[in-house]
Amino acid sequence: MGAQGMRTHRVKFLPSGREAAVNDGATIHDAALALGLPIRADCGGKGVCGTCVVKIESGACAPTPHPSITPAREKNGYRLACRAAVTGDLAVFIPEESTLPAGDIDFETVVLTEDDGKRREALAGLAASPLLVRVPLSLPPPTLEDNLGDMERLARGLKAAGAGGEPRCPLGLLRRLPAILRASGWRVDAALADLPWGPEVVAVSPAGGPPPVGLALDLGTTTVVGELVDLSSGACVRRAAAYNRQISCGTDIIGRIIAAGKPGGADLLRGLALETIGKIVERLLAHARLEAGDVAAAAVAGNTTMLHLLLGIEAERIRLEPYIPAANRFPPMRAAEAGLPIAASAPVIFSPGIGSYVGGDVLAGVLACGMGRSDELTLFIDAGTNGEIVLGNREWMIGCACSTGPAFEGIGIACGMMAAPGAVEEVELASRDAVPRVATVSGAPARGICGSGMIDLMAQLFARGIIDRKGLLVPGAGSPRLAERGGRAAYVVRRKGEDGAAAEIYLTDVDLKKLLLTKAAIQAAIRTLLLETGLGAADIARVVIAGRLGEALDAANAIAIGMLPDLPPGRFSYAGNGSLWGANLLLLSRPAREEILGLADRVTYLDLSTHPSYMEQFVASLFIPHTDA
Amino acid sequence: MGAQGMRTHRVKFLPSGREAAVNDGATIHDAALALGLPIRADCGGKGVCGTCVVKIESGACAPTPHPSITPAREKNGYRLACRAAVTGDLAVFIPEESTLPAGDIDFETVVLTEDDGKRREALAGLAASPLLVRVPLSLPPPTLEDNLGDMERLARGLKAAGAGGEPRCPLGLLRRLPAILRASGWRVDAALADLPWGPEVVAVSPAGGPPPVGLALDLGTTTVVGELVDLSSGACVRRAAAYNRQISCGTDIIGRIIAAGKPGGADLLRGLALETIGKIVERLLAHARLEAGDVAAAAVAGNTTMLHLLLGIEAERIRLEPYIPAANRFPPMRAAEAGLPIAASAPVIFSPGIGSYVGGDVLAGVLACGMGRSDELTLFIDAGTNGEIVLGNREWMIGCACSTGPAFEGIGIACGMMAAPGAVEEVELASRDAVPRVATVSGAPARGICGSGMIDLMAQLFARGIIDRKGLLVPGAGSPRLAERGGRAAYVVRRKGEDGAAAEIYLTDVDLKKLLLTKAAIQAAIRTLLLETGLGAADIARVVIAGRLGEALDAANAIAIGMLPDLPPGRFSYAGNGSLWGANLLLLSRPAREEILGLADRVTYLDLSTHPSYMEQFVASLFIPHTDA
């Protein structure tokens, strides 16, 4: 009990043994968040999803009725962490099912694929007007006759080097400038940022330092991907990815916004985003043998909510009619202000969005795929945790968003994982009773399944009659891979050890239902956009799919389940992580930085939540491939 | 004794009774500075000037030989504070003579004179493009159809109001924007800063707030003057002045730079400048019934060293050949960054300088007197602690600086004070034995003498034969006002109570010597400039005198002592505090902000310290009026 009579209690978590002190009446979920424990809560702690089940090992805690807790489990001490009020000291066990997937803790250094390499080459072709350039200068030391001030001498040198304009020099740098210039014998590298309002000197260092690198960051709702990029060559130094630690506060945008609206919530969510980014950057730096101060610029692509939460800007009104963000265009700022763990003075820019639900991640993808510069009618699909779809060409564009959930990124799927080494990314099933053939990312031993693998599997299971039109496993289908897992019907893709698999990999009925909802949301959104514009699928010259599904997306299988329109294979292309490519472009090319601002003005936003036919299309899409089939 | 064996001692100061703990070997001056006690040290603590004499009341302290300490005084415990090492606990008395003048503690709210009023009218005529404008906006609340983000809505409103450009909005404001817009019912005032790189929204507040005020600041070596200015009308709300508390670290620029170069010195000097400004602003706000947050912009004019020290920028190289400052143009910044105690987001701009010894204060004066827009050959004289002189017109300008010392501002003069109410600003002496007639600033009871009064007195004493050509009092002159004060020959201007005088006011031989040095420095600089340009005094169409001498400067008396060239009275004008007027212009007018940058490029700097004839001219000027007379 506290000095002021406020009762506090101790909550000890097992198996970690970590302890939190919380006020009387706080929830077990609050206690876990306070410790940063990776506990699931897909609905963001609203008592809806039932993913945060924990077991009380000692102490008293009132029951929390929920369909996911049977009477027998309730008697054994099972509770929903987000509903269970702490009214005395407790010891609480977090079962594995309620723990966030390992990806959240074990960070992957993602391997660059061959396709990545090609896209990278295209980028290098653009390059040459990066957000930050390093200008080597050899300045004449001052004399009584040539007695310019240090800053004016630097500006003169930059002008002579063709760096243009009168660059600004912030106070922090000005304070160190005299010492740096003299210690380096007047031979320095000036780091010059190309900002919308003109050039700015952000750093001056002794000549001959390593080439400056930048950070391209794709800040997704579920997955965060970072790349270190050589700013002079455009080459990728290293890539790494991690699950967004904010998942502990909800798997979708709405859950996050609600969590951020609670007292202290904004700071908590900002901190979790920065923690995620921090671990990615740490990993990138370790592999590249660089230090934080070597990362001299950053471009961040993210949806509107993610950028609000990252920057500590109130996001509450994004989820309330009329759904208004604080901003769609975020001002460039210093890394220190944004909180990014790179050089404090590094300029950071953000991809602009067009509305609360079609954000900068989508525009970054649109930028990267070049549809705004093309006459062809293009359908751009970003299959992230929010599905965002843009239809149009150089003349016009219309965009919409649909709630797809994080299933394709491996969250909420029993054996799901991100498209990282070891993820099953391709599945082929020769016959109903065949052993599925699989391919994994990087050919590593299978340890989970990612989005493209799930789409393949769903299409193949349907083709072989193992699941029905509603996506449910058919018990009498006669496949030797049918089983029961956690009380649910399941299909086993890989047994542990089979072909060297690191773990058993299966999909349950519940997983399949989630995948069906995801594909239906995308399918319905595409159909609604076509209806709205009076165009037919056949009018689409090019379908560009972006997102974190994995490189191996098979369009034929996606068409088979109805997710994509039935068009000839040649019209489909997988653009990789469009958001990340867009962030790369923003980092490397001034024309790209200018183009994306124009895109933000040109895309018309179609709100599906109030659209008269979207819900109808969605319900009809909850079948494979569709009720119309 | 400290835990690590580092010996510390206690120094108790009398009469205040305040105590400091200092390390063994620190000086008594260090201890006084640590407490912020207003102790004098005109040479900045180099053991030269002898102004920091203190008396040891208890404890042992080794003697500090210096001409100002007679053997008798030494025996009585008198020491130089800046040389006296603390090697044990001490009690130290600070005599009044070693204390900084009262102006340093008692701040004056300076009354605006009639001339001020006229200049102010001229300013108001210019106005209308202030550094910060308040734009009242009535924004349409968002709807599903009109669903722009809050920041984009604000930008659209500003554009519709003709505020031009796409304004930047910093992160701090963006975080509060949604709440402000809604709490105010979408009726707000946007504060828009006009910065060199474009408009910037610095604040948004509910509609109908008070008109925005700005701070014009003249940051002098000796005197700091601030004005609150109504940014919409150009009217002065209030003016206040104070001695620069940095005087404790030296009365001239060189002493300050040396003090700043000691460990912790930069922070100490920055803190003292900010403390001075803080007290001025506090006083201004109290009188105007405003709060710090109401002051929405600032323009600061100061010499190169003062701006370095204010901003915590290393100034050491200003005093070392080849005399190079870190910068002559300081970047605009937020008040929070500059440390100014006004609205944190307020834009702060600085007058640019042209070199280490002709700084932004002079250019501000040149700007204010309009010589850069005139065809007339103008001689501009800023008689501050550094004397700075610019000769030229619209076509060309040449400037130089000379070390005058702070005598005209009242520092180092027994009864000196700044040109504040009660300062004797005019003196007339009908005959050798007459009682001098005086006028004081604001007609308040006399309590000291300011620059213009000293010049009058020196000229009148010379004319009546009471001082000789070397400026020394003539013992046999027969004036009843001759006396001895502090062991020195003195002339008593006012006896205490005479005509209501609040204190006795006199000048000693020592004071007269300092005045002679000051006038000689200015006289020699003017002559050198004329020599350098091959012009004669008669070519000068206009002489503009600026500085803190006081409004009542009598050109005839200044000519009589040789300080000013002998020209018809009609060619002289007193421009008031040019630096302060320039700061006002920068605050109120965009053309002025642009013009001053051009001036900085156009003025040629003439270095007197290396000039072949300056020293010769100086020695010849150490006579009244001159050896040539």
Interface residues (C-beta under 8 A of the other chain):
Chain A: P142 T143 L144 N147 L148 G149 D150 M151 E152 R168 C169 P170 L171 L174 R175 L177 P178 A179 W197 G198 L311 G312 I313 E314 E316 R317 E321 P322 Y323 I324 P325 A326 A327 N328 R329 F330 P331 M333 E337 A338 G355 S356 Y605 D607 T610
Chain B: P142 T143 L144 N147 L148 G149 D150 M151 E152 R168 C169 P170 L171 L174 R175 L177 P178 A179 W197 G198 L311 G312 I313 E314 E316 R317 E321 P322 Y323 I324 P325 A326 A327 N328 R329 F330 P331 M333 E337 A338 G355 S356 Y605 D607 T610
